[in-house]
Amino acid sequence: MAEAGARLDPVQRAALQWQVCFWSGEAGEAERRDFEAWLAADEAHRLAWERLQRAGGRLQALPGGVAGAVLRATSAGNGRRRTLRALLLLAGAGGSAALLRETPAWQLARADERTATGERRELVLPDGGRLMLNTATAIDLRYDATERRVRLLAGEVLISTAADAARRPFVVETPAGRVQALGTRFALRCLDAATRVQVFEGAVELRPRDGGAPRRLDAGGQLSFDASAVGAPEVLDETASAWTRGLLVAERLRLADFVAELGRYRRGVLRCDPAVAELRVSGVFPLADTDAVLRSLVRALPVRVTRATRWWLTVEPARGRA
């Protein structure tokens, strides 16, 4: 990567654009083919890509999943292009504080607490409560005389609230709206355009960002809501908190969904070929060793794992099998 103040040459810029494409979570088969062709076209392309992956640039200071969340949270079209330009400026010109403070990327990079891809960490909150951060998660904490506030910028958290002598409300703010704890243990996850809420103990009251009546969700329930609407409640998935123990639990889960979930815990791109997307996966898998999980898939299912690069893997049909 270029040093601060230097200009990116065309090859470095192309490598960075590919990285942002993969971080966005929107790269598909056509992008993979184009990337492979670009990588094979010139040795300089491969070297530039490998330098980028060695985390030598400023962008790699951000958790991989956080960077993707920035792009997914940015509106399509001009908004995403503005974000890309800001990221390129950060990597190639050392960054302008005045510009970066206006971008979601800056807010995520400056978060009070964050985890890298594959990392999980528990915090003790100022009031004695506990908060567990899942992979690629970023939060801000704001405790004052009137309110206890957690701002979930990206990722997933499990919160166990504590009683507060000052009786201050405990509120979590997400891109979709506000969730207030009513003496509880609950989890929140930022999805592409919504927030998923799961309540293990007590209850929460949630309110979409753009208005609407508050909705109560009691223990044993889960739902998703976006900025304008609240989805129907469902029965809580009993395995929903397995990630806090470093486990991924699947019960006849579609392979495409399993691969997408596993991909949250490893850097780079992990794809599932549509030809095997409907195969089913069951078992308990260790999140600390995603390579071992992929090997177990190959042993159990008619699939293989191919590598376009060290950072791009695809689960696809085994040779001679659909």
N, C-alpha and C positions, 0 to 999 in steps of 0.2 A: 504494500500500500504506500501511497505517496506520503511524505512527511508533511507536517503542518506547514501551510503556506504554499505548498507545491501544487502544480496543476496535474490532473489525471490525464494520462495519455489515452488514446482510443481503446487500447486493449484493456487497461485497468478499468476504464469506465464501463466497458461491456461486461467484464467480470462482475463488477459491482451491481450492474443492472440485473444480471442473472441471479445474484444472491438475493436482491430485493424481491424479484419474481418468486423465488422459492419461499422466502419468508412470508410472502403474502398469503400462502396457503391456496392459491388459485391456479398454480401450474398444472397443466394437464398433459395428455399424451402428445399433443402437437408441440407444446413447449419442450417436453423432454427430448423429442426427436431433434428439434432445432438446436437445443443446447448440446446434444451429443455431436451434431454436425459441426457446431462452432468449436467445440473442444478439440475435435479431431483435425480441424482445418489447419492448425498452426501450433507448433510447439510452444510459442509465446503465449497462446491462449491457455494451454494447460498449466504453464508455470504461473501465470497471473492468477488463475483460479486456485491453485494450491497455496500461493502466498496469502490469498484472502482467507482461505480456510484455516490457516495456521493462527488465525486470530491476531494478526499483527496490526490491524487497523482499529480506529476508534469505534467503528460500528460494532465490533465484536465485544465491546464492553457491555452491550445490551444483551439480556437473555434472549436466546433465539426466538422463543415463543412470544416474547414481548414485542419484538420487531414485527412479527406477523400480525399481532393484535393491533399494532399501530395502523398498518395498512388496511386491515379489515374494518377498523373503526372509522377510517377516512372515507368520505363519500366517493362514489365512483367518478371516473372521468377526470375533470380538472383537479378535484381535491386530491386524488391519488397521485396525479402527476406533480402537484405542488409538494406533497410529502416526499416523493422520490427526489425532487430537486433539492429539498432540504437535507436529505440523507447524503446525497452526493456532495453537497457543499460541506457538510460536516466531515466527510472522509477526505475530501480533496483539498480543502482550503483551511482546515484547522477549526472551522466552525465560527460563526458569529453569535455571540451571546444574545444580542438583540433579536436576531432571527430565530434562534433555537428556542428561546423562552416562549415563543408564540406557537410552537409545534407540539403535538402530542408526544413525539419522540423525546423531547426535552423533559416533559413532565414525567414520563416513565423512567428516563435515565436518572432523574433527580428524586425518585420516590424514596420515602423514608426507609422502606424495607422492600427487598426484592430477592427472588431466587432465580438461579440460572436454569437452563433446560436440564431436566433430570434431578434437580435438587429439591428437597423438602426440608422445611425448618419450622420449629415451634418457637413462638414468642410468648413471654409473660407480659400482659398488658399492664399499664400503670395502676389499674384498679384491682389487679390480681387475677383477672380473667386470662384465658389462654386463646391463642390464635395460631393455627397451623397453616403455613403457606405451602401450596402444592407447586409443581414444576412451573417455571416461567411465569411467576406471579409478582405483581408489584402493587404496593399499598402505600397510602399516606395515613398517618395517625394525627388526629386533632382532638385533644382533651382540653376543655376549658371549664369555666365556672358553671356553665349551663348545659353542656352536652358532651357526651363521649362519642366521637365520630371516627369511623374507619372509611377511607375512600379506596374502593377496589378498582384499580386502574386496568388490570389485566390478570387473567389466570383464575385461580380457585383457592378458597380459604374455608377452613372449618373453625368455627368460633364457639367457645364455651364462655358465656358471660358470667360475671361475678356481681354480687350485690354491691350497691353503691350507697355509702352513707349520705351523700348529698342528693340521692334520688335523681341523678341526672339520667336522661334517656340515653340508650345505647343505639346508635344509628349507623347503618352501613350505606354508603352512597355508591351506586354503580352507574355505568353509562345509561342503563335503562330506567333508573329511578332510585327510590329510597326503601330500605328495609329496616324496621325498628324491632329490636328484640324485646320480647315480653318474658324475660327470665328463661333463658333457653340455651340449647346447643343446636347449632344449625350450620349448613354449608351453603356457600354461594359460588357460582361459576359463571364467568363471562363467556357467553357464546357469541356467534358472529354478530347478531343484532339483538340479542336478548340476554337476560340473566336467569339462570336456573337456581331455584331455592329448594333446599331440602331441610326439613325440620326433624331432628332426632328427639329432642326434649323441649317441653314448653310450647311456645307459639311465637310467631312473628306477625307484624303488620306491614304490608308492603303497599307502595303507592307509585304508579308509573310516573316518569319524569314530566310528561306533558299533561298531567292532570288525571282526573277520574277519582272515584270513590276508593278509599283504602280497602284492602282485602286482608282478612286474617287467614293464616295458615297454621294449623295445629300439628302437634307431633304425629308422626306417621304419615305425613303427606309431603308431596313435592309438586312443583309447577314451574313453568317458565313465564316470564313477562317481558315485554319490550317497553319502549318509551310511551306507548299509547294504549296498550291493552294487556290484560292478564289472562293467561291460559287456564284451562280447566285443571283442577287439582287431580292428582293421581296418587296411588298407593306408593309409599316410599320404597325405593329399591333397597333391599336389605344389605346389599354389598356396596352401597354408595360410598361408605367411608373407608373401604379397604385400602385406598391409596395412602391413608395416614400410617398404615403398617407396612408400606412398601410393596403392596400387592395389587395386581390387576385380576379381578375375578370375572370369569365369563361363563354364562350358562346358555348354550346354544345361540351364541352371538354371531351375527353375520360377520364373515371374515373382513369385509370392507370396513365395518364399524370397529372391529377389533384392531385392525391395522391403523386406523385413524387415531384410536385411543392410545395405542402403543407409541405412535409417532410423536405424541406430546412429550415423551420422556427421552427422546434422543435428538441430537442435532442433525441438521440436514433434512432431506426429503425421503419419506417412506410412503410408497404408493401401493395400492392394490389393483391389479389388473381386473377390469370388469368381468373377464371370463371366469374368475374364481370368486367374485364378490359375494355370491350367495352361499358358499360353503359355510358350515357352522363350526364354531369353536367353543369348547367347554374346558374349564380347568382353572387353576390358581397359578399365577405367573409372577415371578419376581421382577419388579420394576428396576432394580439396581443393575440388571444384566439383560438388556434388551436383545443383545446378540444371541444369548442363550434361548430367549423366548422364540426368536426367529428360527433357530435350529430345531426347536421342538415342533414348530409348525410344519417344517419340512418332513420331519419324521412321522407326523400324525396325519397329514393331509397330502393330496396329490398336487403339491405345489413345489416351487423352487424359488430361491431369492437371487435375483440378478443385481449386479452393481454397475451402474453407468459410470459412477465415480465412487470414491470413498464415502461421499456425502449424499448419494442418490441411490436408493435401493427400491426394487420393485418386487412384490410378491406376485408371481404369475404361475400359469399352469406348468406342471412338470412336463418334460419333453415327452411327446407322444400321448399326452392326456389332456382332455379339455377340462 
